Amino acid sequence: MAYSMTGFGRGEKVYDTRKYNIEIKSVNSRFCDISIRMPRIFNYADSDIRRVITDRLLRGKIDVFINYEDQGEAGQTVTVNSGLAKEYSEAAKALSAITGRTDDLGVARLTQFQDVLSVTQNEIDEEAASKELLETLNLAINGMLQMRKREGDNLVSTILTKITSLETIREEVVARSPEVVEAYKQKLSARINDILTSDQREFYDDNRLAAEVAIFADKCAIDEEMARLKSHFSQARKILAEEETVGKKMDFLVQEINREVNTTGSKANDIEITSRVLAMKNLVEEIREQIQNLV
């Protein structure tokens, strides 16, 4: 089981006259980078919000949007800026005297001017509000985790398909490896026969040919690399089946896989193996990009 770092979740709950609406979204990041936008009355709960998010989501660049509304009579207070309202009224009278037009600035229109009326949120019960807020937050996180799980399953399925392709190519390289030595032996033998006359061939020591072939076989031997790749592919399947975080483990393992593939390419000395190594490198790079989005 693996989770993607990309996801979205929404939570909405109503407690009596209090309504909470929380949206949370995330994209991939090496760390847990949290940005919160919320009413100032919840500033005291900032550390609790971050703790819950970190404990449950672990990694990602996470944006949180918290909206709150209390429709009860005790939820908000409307305050009249009497001084500013008086100034607006006096200004209207002065303008009427200057222009000779009727002063028709009524109360209804006066309230529409900026800052004449201000709405303030009344004090809240912080303990009760924290409980309600975190319950709504966990509801949003639950939705995000469901989406992260779906995205993670798709990523794992794609990565496993690529690992299967890598295993197939590895088997082809293993099968081709002995043929490289044999082809070199035949090529060297043919060249010796072309160079030496029949009389010279009679005195040629075949042990020298065997020694040259042995040296070549040692230089291009990739048995160890193939064995380690087989082990790495098996380990990758085990990691992707785990129920904990897998992103960092897979990142390290892909580096090891890439190292063995590069070593194989440097030893290959064969165009067919080189072609397969290039195909493996492309697959490894695709896997590397995809695991960057795994938690």
N, C-alpha and C positions, 0 to 999 in steps of 0.2 A: 504494500500500500504506500502510495506517495501522494503528496499534495503539491499542486502548483502554487506559485506565489501570486498569480493573477486571479483576482476574484472581486465580487461585489456582494454586499449584503445589506438588507434593510430591516429595521425593527421598529415597530410602532405599538405603543401601549397607552391605555388611558386608565388613570386612577382618580376616581371621583371627577373633579373638574380639571384635573391636570393631564395634559397630553404630551407625550414624548415621541419624537420621531428622530431616528438615528440612521444615517447612511454611512457605510464604510466601504472603501475600495482600496485595492492594493495592486502593485506591480512588483517586479523582481528587484531585489537589492541584496547586497552581501550581508546587511545588518537589518535590525529592526528600527526603521526610521519612521517615527510617528508624528503626524501633523494633525492638530485638533482645532476645529472651529466650533465654538459653543457660546451660549450666553454667559456674561460675566458672573452671574450668580452661581455658576457651577465651577468657578476657578478653584475653589477649595478641594474639588474632587479630581483635579488633574492627575495627581500621582496614582490614585486608585484606578482611574481609567486606563492609564498607560500600563499599569501592572497587569490588569486583566488582558489587555490586548497582547502584551509581550508573552504572557504565560500561554495563551491559546493560539496565537498566530506565528510566534517564533521569529519569522523573518519576513522582510518585504518593506517596500516604501508604502506606508499606510496613511491614507487620508480619512479623517473622521469628521462628519458634519452632524451636529446636534442641534435640534430645534425643540423648543419648549413653549408651551402655552397653558396658562391657567385661566380658564373661563369663569372661575368663581368670583364672587363679589370681593373676596379678600385677596385676590390674585394681583390686581394692579390698582394703581392710584393715578388719577388724572389731576394734574396741578396746573393752576392758572398763573401765568406770569402777568400779574396785575399791572406792574410798571410798564411792561412792553405794550400791553393792551391799551393802556391810557395814552402812551406816546403815539400809537397808530391812530387812535381816535382823534387826538389833538391835531395830528398831521392832516387827517381827512378834513377837519373843520377849516384848517388854514388853507388847504387846497381849494375848498368850496368858496372861501372868501375871495381868493385870488381870481378864480375863474368865473365866479358868479353862478356856478352850477350847484344843484342840490346835493347836500351831504347825505348820501343814501347808504353809508357804511353801517349796516346792521350787525347785530351780534353774530348771526350765522356766518356772515362773510368775514367778520373779524376773527373768528376761530380758525379760519383757513390760512391765516398768515403764519409764517414760520415762527416756531418757538412760543407762540401765544399759549398753546396747550402742550404739555409734556406728559407722557405716560411712563411711569416708573413701576418696576417690578417690586412688589413688597417682599419683605424678608420671608424666607422659607425655613421649614424644619430640615436642617442639613442632613441629619441622620436618615430621616424617612426619604428625603429626596435622593440621597446617595443610593439607597437600596433600590428605589424605583428606576433610577438612571442606569445602574449597573445591570438590572434585570433586562431593560430594553437593549442595552449594549450587547449583552450575551445573546439576545435574540437575533440581532444583526450579525454577530459573529457566527452564529449557527448557520445562517443563510450563506455567509461567505465561505464557510468551511465546506458546505455542500457543493458550491460551485468550484472551489479549489480542488475538491476530491474528483469531480468529473474531469476537470482540466488535467489533473495529475494522472488519472487513469489513461487518458488519451496520450499523454506524453510518454508514459511508461510503455504503453502498447507500441508506440512508434519506435522507441529506443530498443525494445526487445526484438523488433523486426530487424533493425539494423545490426544488432548483436548476432542474430542468426545469419545474416549476410556475411558478417565478419568471420564467423565460424566456418562457413562454407568456403570462403576464400582461403582461410588458413589451411583447410584440408587440401585444397588445390596446391598450395605452396609446399606443404609437406610431401605430397605425391611427386611434385616436380623436382624437389631438391636432389634426390639420388640421380636423376637423369642429367642434371647439370654436370656432375662429376664424371659420369660415363661419357657424356658428349665431349667434355674436355679431354678425356683420355683418348677417345677415338680421333679427335682433331689433332692432338699432339703426336699420336702414333702415325697418322697419315702424313704429317709434316716431316717427321723423321724419315719415313720411307721415301718421301720425295727428295730429300736432301742427300741421303746416303746412297752410294752405289751398292750393288749386290755384294761386292767384296767387302766394302766397309760395314755393311749391315751384319755380315757374319761375325764381325768382332765387336759389335755394339752390345753393351751390357743392358739388358732389359730392366735390371734393378734401378737404373737411373730414371727410366720412364715411370716405374712404380713410385719412386721417391718424389718425382715432380708432381705426380697425380696426388700423392698423399699430402704434400704441402698445399696444393690447391684446395683439396677437400677440407683441410683444416681451416684455411682462411675463409672459405665460404660456408662453413658449417653453421646452420641456424637451428639445430635441434633444441638448444636451450631456450632460444627466443620463442620457438613454437610451443614448447612446453609451458613457458610462463604465460604466453598469450592464452592458451587453453585454460589455465588456472584463473587468469584475470576475467575471462568471459564467464566462467562458472561463478566467480565471486560477484560479478556485476548482477547476474540473475538473482543471487541470494539477497544482495542489498536492495534491489528494486522490489523484492517481496516483503521487506521488513515493514513494520507498522510505525516506525519512528522516522525521524528526519533522515533523508537519504542524499540530499543535494551535495553537501560537503564531502561525504564519503565517495560519491560517484565522481566528483570533480577530481579528487586525488587519484582514484583508480584510472580514470581516463588519461591522466598524465602518464601513468605507468604503461598503459596500453600504447599510447603514442610513442613512448620511448622504445618499446620493443619493436614496433613497426618500423621506426626510423633505423634501428640497428639492423633489422632484416634487410632493409633497402640498401644500406651501405655495404652489406656482405654479399648481396645477391649475385652480382656478376653474371646476370642472366636476364635477358630482355623480358621473358615471360613472367618471371618472378617480380621484376621491377614494375611491370604493368599491374600486377595484382597488388603490389605494395601501394601504388598510387591510388588504387580503388579503396584500399583499406584506410589510407590517410583521409580520403574524402569522407568516408563514413564516420571515422573517429571525430573529425571536425564538426560534422553535423550533430553527433551525439553531444559533443562539448557545448555547442550552442543551446541545445535543448535542455540540458541539465542545469543551465544557469537559471532556469525558471522553476526548479524544484526546491521545495523547502528543505 
